[in-house]
Amino acid sequence: MERAAELTRNDKYGAAFMAVQRTIETADGVELSEIQQWLTDHGDDFVGDSGEKG
């Protein structure tokens, strides 16, 4: 997931998707919940927003 965030920040969306696709597809219910929580907690990682205002 961290690698996908890095790729997304570098406008490499296809590579980001491919980096996590298999993980998401094979995750069980508990793992999917953990992935959702991680994405919620780290959403800014995907857009490069550090919370600082320009």
C-alpha positions as CSV (number, residue, x, y, z in Angstrom):
1,M,0.0,0.0,0.0
2,E,2.8,2.4,0.8
3,R,4.4,1.7,-2.6
4,A,1.0,2.3,-4.3
5,A,0.8,5.7,-2.5
6,E,4.3,6.6,-3.8
7,L,3.4,5.6,-7.3
8,T,0.1,7.6,-7.2
9,R,2.0,10.7,-6.0
10,N,4.2,10.3,-9.1
11,D,1.2,10.0,-11.4
12,K,1.7,6.3,-12.1
13,Y,-1.8,5.2,-11.4
14,G,-1.7,2.0,-13.4
15,A,1.4,0.8,-11.6
16,A,-0.1,1.8,-8.3
17,F,-3.2,-0.3,-9.0
18,M,-1.2,-3.3,-10.1
19,A,0.9,-3.0,-6.9
20,V,-2.1,-3.7,-4.7
21,Q,-4.6,-5.5,-6.9
22,R,-3.7,-9.0,-5.9
23,T,-3.5,-8.1,-2.3
24,I,-7.0,-6.6,-2.3
25,E,-8.5,-9.4,-4.5
26,T,-7.2,-12.2,-2.2
27,A,-7.9,-10.4,1.2
28,D,-10.4,-11.9,3.5
29,G,-13.0,-9.9,5.4
30,V,-10.7,-9.0,8.3
31,E,-7.9,-8.0,5.9
32,L,-10.2,-5.9,3.8
33,S,-11.2,-4.1,7.0
34,E,-7.6,-3.5,7.8
35,I,-6.9,-2.2,4.3
36,Q,-9.9,0.2,4.5
37,Q,-8.7,1.5,7.8
38,W,-5.1,2.0,6.5
39,L,-6.5,3.8,3.4
40,T,-8.6,6.0,5.7
41,D,-5.6,6.8,8.0
42,H,-3.2,7.3,5.1
43,G,-5.4,8.9,2.4
44,D,-3.2,12.0,2.3
45,D,-0.2,9.8,1.3
46,F,-1.9,9.3,-2.1
47,V,-2.3,13.0,-2.8
48,G,0.9,14.2,-1.2
49,D,-1.0,16.5,1.2
50,S,1.0,16.9,4.3
51,G,-1.7,19.1,5.9
52,E,0.3,22.3,5.1
53,K,-1.5,25.2,3.5
54,G,0.2,26.7,0.5
